[in-house]
Amino acid sequence: MHKKEKKIRQQIRASFGKVKTEPFDFDAIRRYTDRNHKKSFQTLSEKLCDDLNFNDLFIYTDRTSSRVGQQCLFESMHTIPPDRKRIDVLEKWIAEFQKQEKLRMDFQFRLHSLNDEETYYLCDLFQSEKIKPPKWLPAAYVLSLTNLLSIILIFRTPIFLLVSLFITIVNIVLYYLNKKNVNTYLDSMPQVHNLERTVRMFLSVSFIKNSNEIAKSSVRALHLISRKMNFFRLNEISLGIDPFAIIYNLIELIKIIFILDPIFLFRVLHRIETHEKELHDAFAFVGLVDQAVSLTSLRSGLPYYCPLEPIRDIKAMHFTDIYIPIIENCVANSLNANGKSVLITGSNMSGKTTFIRAVGINALMGLTLNTCFARTFAMPKLYLYSAILMNDDLMNDKSFYLEEVQTIKEMIEVSHQNGPNLFLLDEIYKGTNTVERVSGGKAVLSWLNNGDNLVFISTHDIELTELLKEEYALYHFSEQVDNQNISFDFKIKKGKMKTRNAIKILEVNGYPPTLIAEARKLSYQMDAHRKRYGDEDNKTAM
C-alpha cells in the first residue's frame, strides 16, 4: 500500500461517524439540484429551508466521500421522493455497509477519487447546453491532415517547410480562438474517467449489482464517453515536476500544430449529447452509493435514531424523544397527536420555536433519508410548509407583517388544493396589534385545520387557547421562577400555559424597580379587563 493511499485510508477511518470540518461551497453543492427536475412528491421551498436551518442541517448530515455524493445528497434532502423505492435501496445497502467495514472503507477510498473541487462541474456535461461547433471546424480537419503530410514531405521537398509553417500559424490562431471552449469543460471532462472506474468497482459487488440501480446500457455508454475523453486527461499531468513539465509542453505543442483540441472537443461533446441520460444515470448511481455510505457514518455518530414509520391517519403524528443534533445538549421531547392539530403556548425562551423546528426537521429527514433524530417517529406522508422566521425585506420594501401575510396566504391556498399538508407556524401575525393578531390568527388556524391538514402552531397569545380548544390539542412549555433567575426545563406538557415571564425577565436583567412595578400594575389591570370582558372580546374577534 502506497503512503498516499495509507494516509487517505487513515483519514477515512478517523472521520467515520464525525461531522466534516471542511468549508462548504453551497453554490457549487447545489449546482446539480438547481438544474435537476426529476419527478418528486415535493421540492422544498427556500422559505422552508430557511425556517429549518437547512444548510446547517446539511452540514451536519453530510458524511459523503465524493463531490458527486455530496451534490446528490443535497438533492435528496431537497426533494421528497414520490415513493419509498430509493429509501428501500438505501436501507439494504446501509445494512451491508454496517456489517462489512472493510468493503465500506474500500468504497470510500474509491469515492475519494471524485472529491476534487473540479468534480462539482461534472454535472455540467449532462445538464448544460453544449457549446456549438464553430463554422471553421470542418476546415480544422483539413488543416490538421495537411500539416501532417507537409511535415512528412519536408524530408523530400524542403519547400513543404514553408507550407507547414504557414498552416501552423493558422492552427495557432484557431487553437487559441477555441481555448475558451476547451477551458469550459477542462474541469469536468477528466472526471468522467474516475466516474467510470468507480461505477465498475461498485458493480463488482453483488448486493450493489443485484439492486439494478443502473442499466447495462448506461455502463456501456459511460465507457465509450470515457475512452473518448482520454485525450483530455493529458491535462492532468503535473507541471510541478520538471520531467513531466517537459512532456506536458511537448504534448501541448503537438496539440497546437495539429489543432487537435477543437477536433477532439466537439467529437466528445457530440458523444455526450447522444448519451446524456446514461451519463446522468451513472452520476446518480455513484451519488446513491455514496449516500448509503454517508448515512452509515451519520447513524453511527448519533446518540440514537430511528427510521420513519409511515401511517395513514392524516391527523396523527407520534414521536418519542425527538431532538435536533445540531443543538448542543438539546432536550428531547415526546408527543402523541391523534386526531387533532397542536397549539403550543409558552413563555419567552421556553423552547416553543425549537420544538416546532424539531418537528419539521425530523419530518423532513424521515421523508427524505428515513433517518429521524428520535427513538420513534410515525407520521403520514405530508407536504411541508412553514412560517417560522420572518424578516423585514428593506430592499423590496416589504415589511415583516406583509411577508408573514404572503407566506400564510400560500398555506391557505394549498390547504384545500394539494394535501395532505403539515403546516408549521411560530407566533402567527406577530407583526401586528393584539386584537387583530388574535382574531386573524384564530380565523386562519381554523381554516388551516380543516381538511387533510395537520397544524403545529406556537404562540404567546393565551386567548387563542380558549378560541381553539375544541379544534386543537393544547400543549405548553413552562419555567421555574425565583427571586434571582428564571430556569427552563424545555419539556413540552399537556394543557395551556398558565404563567408568563416577560416582565420577570426585565427584572432579572436589572431594569429599574419603578419601571417593573408600573409594568406589573398595567399587566394586572389588563388581565382584569380581559376576565371581565373576555366573552365580548372573543365574540368580536370571531
BELVENCOR-V286424 format. One line per field, one symbol per residue. burial: I if it has 9 or more other ideal C-beta (glycine too) atoms within 8 Angstrom, else O. A space follows every 10 residues. Layout:
BEGIN
burial=???
END
This chain:
BEGIN
burial=OOOOIIOIIO OIOOIIOIOI OOOIOOOIII IIIOIIOOOI IOOIOOIIII IIIIIOIIII IIIIIIIIII IIIIIIIIII IOOOOIIOII IIIIOIIOOO OOIIIOIIII IIIIIOOIII IIIIIIIOOO OOOOOOIOOI IOIIOIIIOI IOIIOOOOOI IOIIOOIIOI IIOIIOOIIO IIOOIIOIII IIIIIIIIII IIIOOOIIIO IOOIOOOIII IIIIIIOIIO IIIOOOIOOO OOOIIOIIOO IOOIIIIIII IIIIIIIIIO IIOOIIOIII IIIIIIIIII IIIIIIIIII IIOOOIOIII IOOIIIIIII IIIIIOOOOI IOIIIOIOOI IIIIIIIOOI IIIIIIIIII IIIIIIIIII IIIIOIIIII OIIIIIIIOI OOOOOOOOOI IOIIIOIIOI IIOIIOOOII IIIIIIIIIO OOOOIIIIII IIIIIIIIIO OOIIIIIIIO IIIIIIIIIO IIOIIIIIIO OOOOOIOIOI OIOOOIIOOO IOIIIIOIOO OOOOIIOOII OOIOOOOOOI OOOIOOIIOO IO
END
